[in-house]
Amino acid sequence: MKKEIHYNDIAQNSLLESFSIDVFNKVYNLKSAHKIWNTTEELHKGTSDVREQKYILVKETFNSFKMMPNELANDMYSCLNVIVDELNEIGLTKLSDEAISQKIIQVLSKDRYSAIITYFHLS
């Protein structure tokens, strides 16, 4: 029991020393390193309600994503990848490779990129 208290104190001190003053002020009065860690994680990720709302907004961005008329496929893919990474980072669900491929097929210009579209359809 004394050993566990000692380890908790060490962990608390390590955590508290690493925080900015804003985060420190929100967690310094918590009694366990575990509670400090969970609270800090929630501060950075947001509550489940906040994550769900953020997911809905980013998913809508994914759903309405379009390739610009003069945009190259590489540039479009880079922009799409940022949205996919943000969705996956929220952690509610991961987009499947199939969903991403379907989105690419949907937004690519049929006139300029018919070979790529055909490749995706064959894969």
C-alpha positions as CSV (number, residue, x, y, z in Angstrom):
1,M,0.0,0.0,0.0
2,K,2.8,2.5,0.9
3,K,4.6,1.5,-2.3
4,E,1.4,2.2,-4.4
5,I,1.0,5.6,-2.7
6,H,4.7,6.4,-3.4
7,Y,4.3,5.5,-7.1
8,N,1.1,7.5,-7.4
9,D,2.9,10.6,-5.9
10,I,5.8,10.1,-8.4
11,A,3.4,9.8,-11.3
12,Q,1.4,12.9,-10.1
13,N,4.5,15.0,-9.8
14,S,5.7,14.0,-13.2
15,L,2.4,14.8,-14.8
16,L,1.9,18.1,-13.0
17,E,5.4,19.3,-13.8
18,S,4.8,18.7,-17.6
19,F,1.6,20.7,-17.9
20,S,1.0,24.3,-19.0
21,I,-0.4,26.5,-16.3
22,D,-3.9,26.3,-17.8
23,V,-4.0,22.5,-17.6
24,F,-2.2,22.5,-14.3
25,N,-4.9,24.8,-12.8
26,K,-7.6,22.3,-13.9
27,V,-6.1,19.2,-12.5
28,Y,-3.8,20.0,-9.6
29,N,-6.4,19.3,-6.9
30,L,-7.1,15.7,-8.2
31,K,-5.9,13.0,-5.8
32,S,-4.6,10.3,-8.2
33,A,-2.4,10.2,-11.2
34,H,-5.0,8.1,-13.0
35,K,-7.6,10.7,-12.5
36,I,-5.2,13.5,-13.6
37,W,-4.4,11.5,-16.7
38,N,-8.1,10.8,-17.6
39,T,-9.0,14.5,-17.0
40,T,-6.2,15.7,-19.1
41,E,-7.1,13.3,-21.9
42,E,-10.7,14.5,-21.8
43,L,-9.5,18.1,-21.9
44,H,-7.5,17.4,-25.0
45,K,-9.9,15.1,-26.8
46,G,-13.2,16.5,-25.5
47,T,-16.1,14.7,-23.9
48,S,-17.8,12.0,-25.9
49,D,-20.6,14.5,-26.8
50,V,-18.0,16.9,-28.2
51,R,-16.3,14.1,-30.1
52,E,-19.6,13.0,-31.6
53,Q,-20.4,16.6,-32.7
54,K,-16.9,17.0,-34.1
55,Y,-17.2,13.7,-36.0
56,I,-20.5,14.7,-37.5
57,L,-19.0,18.0,-38.8
58,V,-15.9,16.4,-40.2
59,K,-17.9,13.5,-41.7
60,E,-20.1,16.1,-43.5
61,T,-16.9,17.7,-44.8
62,F,-15.9,14.3,-46.1
63,N,-19.3,13.7,-47.7
64,S,-19.4,17.1,-49.4
65,F,-15.7,17.0,-50.5
66,K,-15.2,17.9,-54.1
67,M,-12.2,18.2,-56.4
68,M,-11.6,21.8,-57.7
69,P,-11.8,22.2,-61.5
70,N,-8.1,22.8,-62.0
71,E,-6.8,20.7,-59.1
72,L,-4.4,17.9,-59.7
73,A,-5.3,14.4,-58.4
74,N,-2.3,14.5,-56.1
75,D,-3.4,17.7,-54.5
76,M,-7.0,16.5,-54.2
77,Y,-5.8,13.3,-52.5
78,S,-3.6,15.3,-50.0
79,C,-6.7,17.4,-49.1
80,L,-8.9,14.4,-48.7
81,N,-6.2,12.6,-46.6
82,V,-6.3,15.5,-44.1
83,I,-10.0,15.0,-43.7
84,V,-9.7,11.2,-43.4
85,D,-6.9,11.6,-40.8
86,E,-9.0,14.0,-38.8
87,L,-12.0,11.6,-38.8
88,N,-9.9,8.6,-37.8
89,E,-8.2,10.7,-35.1
90,I,-11.5,11.4,-33.4
91,G,-11.7,7.7,-32.8
92,L,-15.4,7.0,-33.2
93,T,-15.1,4.9,-36.3
94,K,-12.4,4.5,-39.0
95,L,-13.1,5.0,-42.6
96,S,-12.6,1.9,-44.6
97,D,-10.2,1.8,-47.6
98,E,-13.3,1.1,-49.7
99,A,-15.1,4.2,-48.5
100,I,-12.0,6.3,-49.3
101,S,-11.6,4.7,-52.8
102,Q,-15.3,5.3,-53.5
103,K,-14.9,9.0,-52.5
104,I,-11.9,9.3,-54.8
105,I,-13.8,7.8,-57.7
106,Q,-16.7,10.1,-57.0
107,V,-14.7,13.3,-57.0
108,L,-12.1,12.7,-59.8
109,S,-12.8,14.4,-63.1
110,K,-14.0,11.7,-65.4
111,D,-12.5,13.5,-68.4
112,R,-9.0,13.9,-67.0
113,Y,-8.6,10.8,-64.9
114,S,-10.5,8.0,-66.6
115,A,-7.6,5.6,-66.3
116,I,-7.4,6.1,-62.5
117,I,-11.1,5.6,-62.2
118,T,-11.0,2.5,-64.2
119,Y,-8.1,1.2,-62.1
120,F,-10.2,1.8,-58.9
121,H,-13.2,0.0,-60.4
122,L,-11.0,-3.0,-61.2
123,S,-9.4,-3.2,-57.7
